């Protein structure tokens, strides 16, 4: 398809755009953790949840299958969020969907980095399913990065906008 570069991008990516990004970072985390929590409840487990973690209350009573399903639910919903945002960006040229795509990529990227010391959802699943810790985190982060790159090109968003998105998501994660 033809790459679209409509109007003045810097005018379209001002305070409102970055405000939506900050909101998207928070929403992405809440939805991700709620997916873990909801999957646990759906499987019949007592769950606990904080802003950045959902877990079963009694780990010893949870089957390996259930642990894997609970772990997979968060990344699955985050990937779905990214896919929906990407479709909105490509199909309807919705620039304000971009923060939700970027936030999804950033969340999984940051989680992969944390996996160096504490394996995240994809890393734990990758160990259990594929025998190596980095297969699934790398696949998810790289696939989402391809979507971010493609959407950036389609909407005419340059490195400065993406750097600002990175810095805002980093600040939101640190907070």
C-alpha positions in Angstrom: 0.0 0.0 0.0 0.9 3.6 -0.3 2.5 5.2 2.8 0.5 8.2 4.0 2.2 11.3 5.4 -0.8 13.6 6.0 -0.4 17.1 7.3 2.1 18.3 9.9 2.9 15.3 12.1 4.4 17.4 14.9 1.1 19.3 15.2 -0.8 16.0 15.4 1.5 14.6 18.1 1.3 17.3 20.7 0.2 17.2 24.3 -3.0 15.3 23.6 -1.3 12.6 21.7 1.3 12.1 24.5 -1.5 12.3 27.1 -3.2 9.4 25.3 0.1 7.6 25.4 0.4 8.0 29.2 -3.2 6.8 29.5 -2.5 3.9 27.1 0.4 2.8 29.2 -1.7 2.6 32.3 -4.7 1.0 30.6 -2.4 -1.6 28.9 -1.0 -2.6 32.3 -4.4 -2.8 33.9 -6.0 -4.8 31.1 -2.9 -7.2 30.9 -3.1 -7.9 34.7 -6.9 -8.2 34.6 -6.5 -10.9 31.9 -4.3 -12.9 34.2 -6.7 -12.4 37.0 -9.8 -13.3 34.9 -8.2 -16.4 33.5 -7.4 -17.6 37.0 -10.9 -17.0 38.2 -12.3 -18.7 35.1 -10.2 -21.7 35.9 -11.6 -21.7 39.5 -8.7 -20.3 41.4 -8.6 -17.7 44.1 -6.7 -14.8 42.7 -5.0 -11.6 44.0 -4.1 -8.6 41.9 -2.1 -5.4 42.3 -1.4 -2.7 39.7 1.4 -4.7 38.1 0.8 -8.3 39.2 -2.0 -10.9 39.3 -1.4 -14.3 40.8 -3.1 -17.3 42.4 -3.3 -17.1 46.2 -2.3 -20.8 46.6 0.4 -21.7 44.1 0.8 -25.2 45.4 -2.7 -26.2 44.3 -2.5 -25.0 40.7 -1.8 -27.4 37.9 1.0 -26.7 35.4 -1.6 -26.4 32.7 -3.5 -23.7 34.7 -0.3 -21.8 35.5 0.5 -21.7 31.8 -3.0 -20.6 30.8 -2.9 -17.8 33.5 0.6 -16.7 32.3 -0.6 -16.7 28.6 -3.7 -14.7 29.2 -1.9 -11.4 29.9 0.3 -11.4 26.8 -2.6 -12.7 24.7 -4.8 -9.7 25.5 -1.8 -7.3 25.1 -1.1 -8.8 21.6 -4.8 -8.5 20.8 -4.8 -4.8 21.9 -1.8 -4.2 19.6 -3.5 -6.0 16.7 -6.7 -3.9 17.1 -4.7 -0.7 17.3 -2.7 -1.7 14.2 -5.9 -2.4 12.2 -7.4 1.0 13.3 -4.2 2.8 12.2 -4.0 1.1 8.8 -7.7 0.8 8.0 -9.1 4.0 9.4 -5.9 6.1 9.8 -6.7 6.5 13.5 -3.5 8.2 14.9 -4.7 8.0 18.5 -4.7 4.2 18.2 -0.9 4.4 17.8 -0.3 5.0 21.6 -2.1 1.7 22.3 0.1 -0.1 19.8 3.3 1.5 21.2 2.3 0.8 24.8 1.7 -2.8 24.0 5.1 -3.2 22.4 6.8 -1.3 25.2 5.2 -3.4 27.9 6.4 -6.6 26.3 9.8 -5.2 25.6 10.2 -4.0 29.2 9.0 -7.4 30.5 11.6 -9.2 28.3 14.3 -7.0 29.8 13.1 -7.8 33.3 13.3 -11.5 32.3 17.1 -11.4 32.6 16.6 -11.5 36.4 13.0 -12.6 36.8 11.4 -14.5 33.8 8.2 -12.8 32.6 5.1 -14.4 31.2 6.5 -15.3 27.8 9.8 -16.3 29.2 8.2 -18.8 31.6 6.0 -20.2 28.9 8.9 -20.4 26.5 10.9 -22.4 29.1 7.9 -24.8 29.7 6.9 -25.2 26.0 10.1 -24.7 24.0 12.9 -25.5 26.4 14.6 -22.1 26.1 13.7 -18.8 27.8 14.1 -16.4 24.9 12.1 -17.9 22.1 8.7 -16.5 22.9 9.8 -13.1 24.4 11.9 -12.5 21.2 9.0 -13.5 18.9 6.5 -11.4 20.7 8.7 -8.3 21.0 10.0 -8.5 17.4 6.5 -9.0 15.9 5.1 -6.1 17.9 8.1 -4.0 16.8 7.3 -4.8 13.2 3.8 -3.5 13.8 5.1 -0.3 15.5 7.5 0.3 12.6 4.9 -0.3 10.0 2.3 1.9 11.7 5.0 4.6 12.2 5.8 4.7 8.5 2.1 4.6 7.6 1.3 7.6 9.8 4.5 9.5 9.1 5.8 9.3 12.7 9.6 9.7 12.9 12.3 8.8 15.3 11.7 11.9 17.5 8.0 10.9 18.1 9.0 7.3 18.8 11.8 8.4 21.1 9.3 10.6 23.0 6.9 7.6 23.2 9.7 5.5 24.5 10.6 8.1 27.2 7.0 8.5 28.3 6.4 4.8 28.5 9.7 4.4 30.5 8.6 7.1 32.9 5.1 5.5 33.3 6.7 2.1 33.9 9.1 3.6 36.5 6.3 5.4 38.2 
